[in-house]
Amino acid sequence: METSSTELTTQARRQAVVSRGEHQEFEEQQQYLMFLLGTEVFAIGILGIKEIIEYHSVTEVPMMPACIRGVINLRGAVVPVMDLQVRFGRPPSDITKRTCIVIVEVQLEEERQVVGLIVDMVNEVLDIAATDIEPPPAFGAKIHSELILGMGKVKGNFVILLNVDRVFSMDDAAVLASLGSLEAAAAIC
């Protein structure tokens, strides 16, 4: 089941109401967007998601880390796009008609930055109760444990819950900060 950005916005608003404590019965649950990278299922909290867009061409920028595919123009803003497969030490994502860019807002040092994440397919938004989230494994994970927020139990299986802010290393943060100056250059061109 694919989820539209309108549905995500509605769900994000509902979660914001919940986080302000207006509906006590929902406080123990959070909503997560599930997506695929290859055959593995991952999820990220929907509060940081701005929108989901269809994959379209990405403009390559010289001297970027391998995991930064380039930038896109999102309503006049320069948005860097990261290939999560490469970030996790895997071969680059194959681009198919189901490939999406999940636009998220991440905390980089002192400021918030909007970035795109290439995912193979967006699955669905699920409520996961706090009691159904286990700590990340200390070993055996195919990605670094500091990138994992926890392991969510969903329909008898585990889903890797990513800590989106930690997916970006300090080196990536410096590169993304330098991309901010590209916005000014793009406005001139």
C-alpha positions in Angstrom: 0.0 0.0 0.0 1.5 3.4 -1.0 0.8 6.5 1.1 0.3 9.9 -0.4 2.0 13.0 1.1 -1.5 14.4 2.0 -2.2 11.3 4.1 1.2 11.7 5.8 0.6 15.4 6.5 -2.8 14.5 8.1 -1.1 11.7 10.2 1.7 14.1 11.2 -0.8 16.6 12.4 -2.6 13.9 14.4 0.8 12.9 15.9 1.5 16.5 16.8 -1.7 16.7 18.7 -0.8 13.5 20.4 2.6 14.8 21.3 1.1 17.9 22.9 -0.8 15.5 25.2 -4.3 16.3 24.0 -5.2 12.6 23.5 -3.6 10.6 26.4 -4.6 7.2 25.0 -2.3 7.6 22.0 0.8 8.7 23.8 2.3 5.2 23.9 2.2 4.9 20.1 4.1 6.6 17.4 3.7 6.5 13.6 6.4 5.3 11.3 6.8 5.3 7.6 7.9 1.8 6.4 10.0 1.5 3.3 12.2 -1.0 1.5 15.9 -0.9 0.8 16.5 -4.0 -1.3 14.5 -6.7 0.5 15.0 -5.2 4.0 12.2 -3.2 5.8 13.1 0.0 7.5 11.0 2.7 9.2 11.4 6.3 10.2 9.2 8.4 12.5 6.8 10.5 10.4 7.2 13.7 12.4 10.4 14.5 10.6 9.0 13.7 7.1 8.1 16.7 5.0 6.8 14.8 1.9 7.4 11.8 -0.4 8.1 12.4 -4.1 8.5 10.3 -7.1 12.2 9.8 -8.1 13.3 12.2 -10.8 16.8 13.0 -12.0 19.3 14.2 -9.5 21.9 16.8 -10.4 25.3 15.5 -9.5 27.6 17.8 -7.6 31.4 17.3 -7.8 33.4 16.4 -4.7 30.5 15.0 -2.7 30.7 11.9 -0.6 29.6 8.7 -2.4 26.4 8.5 -0.5 25.2 12.0 -1.7 23.8 11.3 -5.1 23.4 15.1 -5.8 20.7 17.7 -5.4 17.1 18.3 -6.6 15.1 21.5 -7.0 12.2 21.3 -4.7 10.0 24.3 -5.2 13.0 26.5 -5.7 15.1 25.1 -2.8 18.3 23.1 -3.3 17.8 19.8 -1.5 20.7 17.3 -1.2 19.7 13.6 -1.9 21.3 10.7 0.0 21.4 7.1 -1.3 20.7 5.1 1.9 22.1 2.0 0.3 25.5 3.6 -0.2 25.4 5.2 3.3 25.0 1.7 4.7 28.0 0.4 2.7 26.0 -1.3 0.0 25.9 -0.9 -3.8 23.9 2.1 -5.1 20.1 1.8 -5.3 18.7 0.6 -8.6 16.3 3.2 -9.8 12.9 1.7 -10.7 9.4 3.1 -11.1 8.8 2.4 -7.4 11.8 4.4 -6.2 10.9 7.4 -4.1 12.7 10.3 -2.4 11.6 10.8 1.1 12.1 14.4 2.0 13.0 14.7 5.7 14.1 17.4 8.1 17.2 16.4 10.1 19.0 18.1 13.0 22.6 18.9 12.0 24.6 20.5 14.8 22.7 23.7 15.6 20.2 23.9 12.7 17.6 21.8 10.8 18.4 20.8 7.2 16.0 19.4 4.6 17.4 16.4 2.8 16.1 13.7 0.5 16.5 10.0 1.1 16.4 7.5 -1.8 14.4 4.4 -0.9 13.4 1.5 -3.2 9.7 1.6 -2.2 7.5 3.3 0.3 5.3 0.7 2.0 2.9 2.1 4.6 2.5 4.2 7.8 2.1 2.1 10.9 1.4 2.8 14.6 4.0 1.1 16.7 3.5 1.1 20.5 6.5 2.0 22.7 6.2 -1.5 24.3 6.8 -3.0 20.8 10.1 -1.3 20.4 13.2 -3.2 21.4 16.7 -1.7 21.8 19.0 -2.0 18.8 21.1 -5.1 18.7 24.7 -4.7 20.0 26.0 -7.0 17.2 24.9 -8.8 14.1 23.1 -5.8 12.4 24.0 -5.1 8.8 24.3 -1.4 9.7 25.9 0.5 12.5 23.9 0.2 15.7 24.2 4.0 16.4 22.1 4.6 13.3 19.3 2.4 14.7 16.7 3.9 17.0 15.3 0.5 17.9 13.7 -2.7 16.5 9.9 -2.4 16.1 7.8 -5.5 16.3 5.3 -5.4 13.5 3.1 -8.4 12.5 5.4 -10.9 14.1 8.6 -9.5 12.4 11.1 -6.8 13.3 11.4 -3.6 11.4 14.6 -1.5 11.7 13.7 1.9 13.1 16.3 4.4 11.9 17.5 7.4 13.8 17.4 9.8 10.8 19.4 12.5 12.6 22.3 10.0 13.1 22.2 8.7 9.6 24.2 11.8 8.7 27.8 11.7 9.9 29.6 14.9 11.0 31.4 14.8 7.6 28.0 14.6 5.8 26.8 17.5 8.0 29.7 19.7 6.8 29.0 18.8 3.1 25.3 19.5 3.5 26.0 22.8 5.2 28.2 23.8 2.2 25.3 22.9 -0.1 23.3 25.6 1.6 25.5 28.1 -0.4 24.3 26.4 -3.6 20.8 27.8 -3.0 22.2 31.3 -3.5 24.1 30.2 -6.6 21.0 28.5 -8.0 19.0 31.6 -7.6 21.5 33.6 -9.7 21.7 31.1 -12.5 
